[in-house]
Amino acid sequence: QVQLVESGVGVVQPGGSLRLSCIFSGSIFSRETMGWYRQAPAKQRELVAFITSMGSRSYADSVKGRFTISRDNAKNTVYLQMNSLKVDDAAVYYCNSVSGGASSWGQGTRVTVSS
């Protein structure tokens, strides 16, 4: 059974930076497409970024140039480096894995952007 565990310091000022981590277990990490989603209060969950097993990346327009997704297959970990954070980036961030049609989710980690 796939398990995803997110971590990362959750409070930052506007303009600040934060790195989220997600540790994967229960299957072969290198085969997974890994993604980060977020959900703000009263809004639908949205895709932030994903990285394929081959290392191809894609980003939501709202975070392009500010966020970077990366993966370390040796550590079974995917990261989301978030720079130049804005108040609108505040949300619960979820890690997601997809392989062979099966999708799994982490429990989420809250990111607060506030002065």
NORJOMO-V367554 format. One record per residue. N is the residue number from 1. RES is the residue in one small letter. SS is DSSP state (H for helix, E for strand, - for the rest). PSI is psi in radians with two decimals (999 if undefined). NEAR is the number of other C-alpha atoms within 12 Angstrom. Layout:
n->N res->RES ss->SS psi->PSI near->NEAR
n->N res->RES ss->SS psi->PSI near->NEAR
This chain:
n->1 res->q ss->- psi->2.25 near->13
n->2 res->v ss->- psi->2.38 near->23
n->3 res->q ss->E psi->2.44 near->24
n->4 res->l ss->E psi->2.27 near->32
n->5 res->v ss->E psi->2.00 near->28
n->6 res->e ss->E psi->2.69 near->33
n->7 res->s ss->E psi->2.79 near->27
n->8 res->g ss->- psi->2.48 near->28
n->9 res->v ss->- psi->2.36 near->21
n->10 res->g ss->- psi->-0.07 near->27
n->11 res->v ss->E psi->2.25 near->26
n->12 res->v ss->E psi->2.66 near->25
n->13 res->q ss->- psi->2.72 near->22
n->14 res->p ss->- psi->2.40 near->21
n->15 res->g ss->- psi->-0.16 near->19
n->16 res->g ss->- psi->-3.10 near->25
n->17 res->s ss->- psi->2.72 near->26
n->18 res->l ss->E psi->2.51 near->31
n->19 res->r ss->E psi->2.20 near->30
n->20 res->l ss->E psi->2.55 near->36
n->21 res->s ss->E psi->2.65 near->36
n->22 res->c ss->E psi->2.07 near->38
n->23 res->i ss->E psi->2.29 near->33
n->24 res->f ss->E psi->2.47 near->37
n->25 res->s ss->E psi->2.79 near->24
n->26 res->g ss->- psi->-0.10 near->16
n->27 res->s ss->- psi->-2.89 near->21
n->28 res->i ss->- psi->1.81 near->23
n->29 res->f ss->H psi->-0.72 near->31
n->30 res->s ss->H psi->-0.30 near->26
n->31 res->r ss->H psi->-0.17 near->22
n->32 res->e ss->- psi->2.50 near->34
n->33 res->t ss->E psi->2.19 near->36
n->34 res->m ss->E psi->2.44 near->47
n->35 res->g ss->E psi->2.81 near->45
n->36 res->w ss->E psi->2.31 near->49
n->37 res->y ss->E psi->2.88 near->35
n->38 res->r ss->E psi->2.69 near->33
n->39 res->q ss->E psi->2.04 near->24
n->40 res->a ss->- psi->2.79 near->24
n->41 res->p ss->- psi->2.33 near->17
n->42 res->a ss->- psi->0.29 near->9
n->43 res->k ss->- psi->2.80 near->12
n->44 res->q ss->- psi->2.70 near->12
n->45 res->r ss->- psi->2.38 near->19
n->46 res->e ss->E psi->2.62 near->26
n->47 res->l ss->E psi->2.30 near->25
n->48 res->v ss->E psi->-0.87 near->34
n->49 res->a ss->E psi->2.70 near->37
n->50 res->f ss->E psi->2.78 near->33
n->51 res->i ss->E psi->2.28 near->34
n->52 res->t ss->- psi->3.05 near->26
n->53 res->s ss->- psi->-0.43 near->25
n->54 res->m ss->- psi->-0.03 near->17
n->55 res->g ss->- psi->0.07 near->20
n->56 res->s ss->- psi->2.46 near->18
n->57 res->r ss->E psi->2.65 near->23
n->58 res->s ss->E psi->2.55 near->24
n->59 res->y ss->E psi->2.62 near->25
n->60 res->a ss->- psi->2.57 near->22
n->61 res->d ss->- psi->-0.58 near->13
n->62 res->s ss->- psi->-0.29 near->19
n->63 res->v ss->- psi->-0.05 near->27
n->64 res->k ss->- psi->2.35 near->19
n->65 res->g ss->- psi->-0.19 near->17
n->66 res->r ss->- psi->-0.61 near->25
n->67 res->f ss->E psi->2.59 near->31
n->68 res->t ss->E psi->2.20 near->31
n->69 res->i ss->E psi->2.45 near->37
n->70 res->s ss->E psi->2.90 near->33
n->71 res->r ss->E psi->2.61 near->34
n->72 res->d ss->E psi->1.76 near->23
n->73 res->n ss->- psi->-0.46 near->25
n->74 res->a ss->- psi->-0.45 near->12
n->75 res->k ss->- psi->0.06 near->17
n->76 res->n ss->- psi->0.75 near->29
n->77 res->t ss->E psi->2.45 near->33
n->78 res->v ss->E psi->2.51 near->43
n->79 res->y ss->E psi->2.71 near->35
n->80 res->l ss->E psi->1.86 near->38
n->81 res->q ss->E psi->2.13 near->28
n->82 res->m ss->E psi->2.05 near->37
n->83 res->n ss->- psi->2.85 near->24
n->84 res->s ss->- psi->0.84 near->24
n->85 res->l ss->- psi->2.52 near->31
n->86 res->k ss->- psi->2.82 near->26
n->87 res->v ss->H psi->-0.63 near->19
n->88 res->d ss->H psi->-0.22 near->22
n->89 res->d ss->H psi->-0.18 near->37
n->90 res->a ss->- psi->2.24 near->27
n->91 res->a ss->E psi->3.05 near->30
n->92 res->v ss->E psi->2.20 near->34
n->93 res->y ss->E psi->2.30 near->40
n->94 res->y ss->E psi->2.40 near->39
n->95 res->c ss->E psi->2.49 near->45
n->96 res->n ss->E psi->2.50 near->41
n->97 res->s ss->E psi->2.51 near->41
n->98 res->v ss->E psi->2.27 near->28
n->99 res->s ss->E psi->2.29 near->20
n->100 res->g ss->- psi->0.54 near->13
n->101 res->g ss->- psi->-0.12 near->10
n->102 res->a ss->E psi->2.29 near->16
n->103 res->s ss->E psi->2.40 near->20
n->104 res->s ss->E psi->2.68 near->28
n->105 res->w ss->E psi->2.56 near->28
n->106 res->g ss->- psi->3.12 near->29
n->107 res->q ss->- psi->-0.24 near->21
n->108 res->g ss->- psi->2.58 near->28
n->109 res->t ss->E psi->2.34 near->30
n->110 res->r ss->E psi->2.31 near->27
n->111 res->v ss->E psi->2.15 near->35
n->112 res->t ss->E psi->2.22 near->27
n->113 res->v ss->E psi->1.91 near->27
n->114 res->s ss->- psi->2.53 near->18
n->115 res->s ss->- psi->999 near->12
